[in-house]
Amino acid sequence: MTTIATLESTLVEVEPGTEAVCRLEIHNTAAIVEAYDIQVLGEAAEWAVAEPAAVSVYPGTEEYVSIRFRPPRTAVPEAGDVRYGVRVTPAERPDDQVVPEGVVRVLPFLDTTADIVPRTSRARLWARHEVAVDNRGNLPVEVALSGSDPDGRLTIAAKPPTLAVAPGEAVFTKVTVRSRRLLWRGQPATRPFQVLVAAGDAPPLRLDAATVQTPMVPPGATRVLAALLILALLGAGLWYAVLKPAVKSAAKEAVAQPIASLQAQQSKLDGQVNGPGGIAQAGGAKTAAAVPAVSTPPAAQPAPAGGVPAGASSFNQTARNFANGGASSSVPYTAPSGRTLVLTDFYLQNPQGDSGKLELVVDGTPFFTWSLANFRDLDYHAVSPIELPAGKTVTVRLTCITPGPALAGFGSAQCRVWALLSGYQKAAPSPTPAP
């Protein structure tokens, strides 16, 4: 062995976003000048570099190389110890390479962001909001959510109230806002409130939002009801004063002629029965013609009303799509066996302002297509829910054209889009037996 390589320290601590340096000593025990190639190995190779990457060492002397560690301030690498090696390869004797090993300790940091959608909702009694918590730090965090309003007119509840968010992930939770009292009439009232997102020991994040409480009786409804009442009274007056006498007179005229005809026929029959040679004098009998009975059709019965199938359960699925410019990525989800998936709401985020398109593909067929240039945050509610039978697949597909400015904490430029699919699952209908 003609090459000896030694790390100045086998443990180096570095904070993400900064730099730490460890020196490598290379000693040449050969009788000739040797050129060496230096390369960092392991997970740390993505954010470590040897300077210089090649050195020449005279016989019996040594040279020093700086190993610089520059981990990005992102979720990767996670906090903790990362083992690495430095491969030193002699140009003249490549088989005589050495690999000293060490450990770089990546220190933890917190970087948590949150957003609430929609910022303003409208409801008579209760409204639903969505809070997205994004962990851009390099260690898992426990997040607690709580709500309050300055006037004490609302009840605010997060379900669930606590979240566990892994590094580099975004988690969604529902926030229900309920008015303590009904607003029966008058103008809509704006009720501001706040949601506090507390992550670890960091100061809590405050999300400001509002709900507009609309009255149970809309403005102007009293005037409409009064107008309808006046029209009803006018209609009743018109009926009793004009239409009813006219209808009565027309009805009398319509039945007068048939009654006169019947009376003439009755007189004729009386003459035949009671007159000379009539049936009554002859002791005969004549059978009257039978009059067919008129039946009244039975009243139609109303159809029973439908409802949500028993056994339904809520459904939320987050799709994280990352793709380079000109490329695509897909995140599929298959409806579980024995259940029918019903999709009603879609919450989309394009925080970088990427350009491209996002598609919702149901069982191989594109169902919705959104242009990324049209939104940063989008709360979309389907007019008709999408039902996905058991075994069928719904896919969120991202096609990236041009990535926007990279988010803080992310590396190379990529399109990054988050999508939350929301709805419920219900029991699949039983198959109809063959006849």
ZASETOR-536980 format. One record per residue (C-alpha): residue in one letter; x, y, z. Coordinates in steps of 0.001 Angstrom, whole numbers, plus 500000, padded with zeros to 6 digits. Last residue first. Layout:
<nodes>
AXYZ...
</nodes>
This chain:
<nodes>
P416994484794485906A420618485728486877P420940487268490316T421434491096490454P424845491916492005S424690493614495422P425288497387495300A428731498569496527A428763499876500104K429529503572500303Q432690505663500217Y432724509417500636G433969512632499035S437272514498498829L440211514411496417L443056516692497575A445516517837494909W449073519195495264V451076520480492295R454848520816491934C456353521548488501Q460078521072488839A463150523275489220S465902521450491122G466031521660494905F463104522428497187G463338524227500537A461971527546499380L459604526874496508A461080526868493015P460102529739490701G457586528366488163P458057525161486194T457328525342482428I455358522696480508C454471520093483176T451730517523482535L450220516346485843R447854513351486060V445545512688489034T444219509144488498V440898507503489453T440834503712489214K438010501160489072G438184498063491306A434994498889493208P432739501304491295L433687505010490926E430849507488491270I431592511119490311P429285513593492063S427205515895489801V427809519624490258A431424518855491264H432918521312493780Y436252522946492981D438356524920495524L441373526221493609D444620527723494941R447302528992492536F445018529078489510N444556529701485787A448119529030484556L447846525435485813S445133524753483212W442529522344484613T441177519250482836F438300517159484241F437052513681483234P439939512247481212T439049508574480500G441271505698481730D438994504623484600V438446508245485707V441288510613484731L441405513941486600E443802516132484644L446260518902485583K447760521119482880G450896523079482167S452353526272483557D453740526467487106G452698529282489488Q454922527924492269P452075527352494772N449832525371492356Q447306523961494853L444080522053494134Y441103521162496344F438580518816494686D435097518055495997T432331515474495347L433965512107494603V431864508975495320L433841505728495723T431768502520495658R432894499842498081G433057496000497941S436718495957496956P438521499271497321A438296502047494697T441720502386493074Y443883505523493454P446416506698490876V449107509445491049S450470510380487619S453547512288486421S454291514048483141A457371515512481434G458093518617479336G459490520509482333N460215518101485184A457365516536487165F456167516444490799N452591515424491645R451477515044495282A448000513437495478T446099513649498776Q443107511344499385N440076512150501557F437025509878501949S434134510040504419S432218506863505242A428862505534503976G427372502560505893A423772503319504985P423189504658501492V422461508433501235G418825509026500511G415918508287498223A412217509375498514P409426506830498071A407284507358494982P403936509076495576Q400739506998495173A398370507861492356A394696508193493372P392393505377492240P390318505937489083T386645506674489723S384231504193488182V381176505196486185A378312502716486314P376556501763483090V372917502684482954A370635499705482408A367663500169480117A364330499922481860T362466496662481591K358838496854480437A355944495303482195G352486494430481086G349307494783483041A347615495907479816Q346567499173481473A350113499871482732I351615499037479344G349521501498477515G346483500729475412P345063504123476305G347736506155478096N349514505270481316V352582503478479990Q352953504936476472G352009508400477634D354440508211480522L357134507136478064K356467510181475864S356554512498478865Q359875511017479941Q361338511464476433A360289515133476478Q361863515601479936L365058513990478710S365232516381475742A364612519360478021I367378518180480343P369815517721477404Q368996521319476209A369449522972479630V372717521224480492A375084523494478513E373083526638479215K373263526011482929A377015525338482728A377596528526480732S375686530535483341K377679529029486200V380998529574484382A380092533231483785P378976533682487385K382292532108488618L384533534071486243V383453537624486999A383004538600490655Y383907535380492482W386874534487490270L388164538053489834G388035538538493589A389976535313494171G392577536327491579L392938539758493154L393388538130496551A396020535744495151L397824538604493390I397872540584496644L399261537540498481L401957537064495806A402965540733496123A403143540431499894L405279537277499591V407641539028497151R407901542045499427T408708539819502405A411316537913500342G413179541142499580P416226540162501639P416449536355502021V414601534684504915M417108532365506648P419600535225506591T423136534717505163Q426134534368507437V429323535385505608T432267533344506886A435718534810507431A439390533878507312D442690534778508998L445309532044509431R447674532574512369L450817530426512532P451890529428516028P455364530434517292A457783527470516934D458097524952519785G456475522130517821A453966523219515164A451022525358516323V448437526258513642L446005528911514891V442749529375512934Q441209532847513009F437681534232512634P435750536992510868R431905536871510771T430400538896507894A426639539459508226P424136539111505356Q421363541792505439G418063541378507255R416152538277508254W416341535122510365L420026535062511317L420360531855513312R422540531813516407R425809530086517369S427110530173513779R429097527056512855V432590526913511303T433892523429510425V437609523048509707K438690520069507603T442289518815507578F444912518581504849V448492517297505159A451494518419503095E454709516374503092G458416517256502816P459268516010506296A456394513997507845V453322515742509256A451502514344512298L448213516186512762T446118517330515718P442545518760515763P441200516078513394K438731517424512451A439084521111513308A436246522832515196I435122526474515246T431949527591517050L431036531129516060R429502534267517564G432222534908520170D432932538367518741P436715538020518206D436547534542516629S438578531519517682G440080528364516211S442515525639517213L444908523383515289A447769521312516747V450699520152514579E453151517409515533V456312517660513459P458553515189511612L462137516309510869N463825518030507914G461622521129507621R459289521979504743N456230520611506544D453134521888504693V449820522217506576A446705522647504388V443546523881506133E440148523299504492H436962525248505223R433356524128505784A430415526358506610W427615526245509180L424305528073509756R423119530154506792A426346529802504797R428857531792502743S432629531190502822T435629533526502776R439302532513502665P438372529256500987V440712527675501675I443192527974504551D446993527982504273A449857526634506370T453651526770506478T456148524863508632D459936525256508513L461652523631511484F465366522737511587P467370519653512588L471174519299512359V472692517035509696R475499515000511313V478228514031508855V479859510657509543G483209509360508313E484902506807506077P488398506525504515V488330504836501094V491737503754499693Q492813503040496079D495785500714495253D494001499120492308P494288502422490437R498126502273490626E499474505012488329A496425507303488630P496073506777492380T492386506594493539V491212508237496803R487533507376497528V486000509465500282G483246507756502291Y479945508849503798R477615508027506679V474697510357507381D473713511052510985G470391512764511706A467960515386510374E466386514487507049P468281515100503817V465911516016502291A463180518201503838T464976521274502527R467673523709503632P470218522255501233P473178520226502587R476551521879501847F479416519617503051R482926520598501884I485718518002501883S488961520016501726V492031518230500306Y495478518220501928E498777517034500443E501480514726501794T505148514005501154G507348510888500837P507227510848497071Y505588513957495579V501791514276495650S499613515354492713V496039516421493420A492542515904491905A489054516972493092P490441520125494710E488274520681496617A486129517589497299V482362518128497105A479336517326499277W475594517843498567E474647514848496428A477693512860497633A476214512854501159E474143509788500334G477294507713499768L480659508447498142V482827511593497817Q485450511418495027I489187512234495001D491459511435492007Y495170511172492880A498316511885490861E501494510167492078V505110511375491896I507365508342492178A509076506395494995A505793505507496733T504851506522500299N502411509244499164H500380510754502058I496867512163501474E495298514212504326L491548514934504107R490238518104505743C486603518460506917V484521521520506053A480975522565507074E478661524758504983T475251526359505607G471701525834504257P471143522780506409E473185522980509638V476389520930509636E478089518693512185V481216516709511220L482277513398512738T485318511338511548S487657514291511897E490914515116510008L490159512292507594T493148510096506712A494468508820503351I497631506652503055T498811505600499608T501679503197498784M500000500000500000
</nodes>
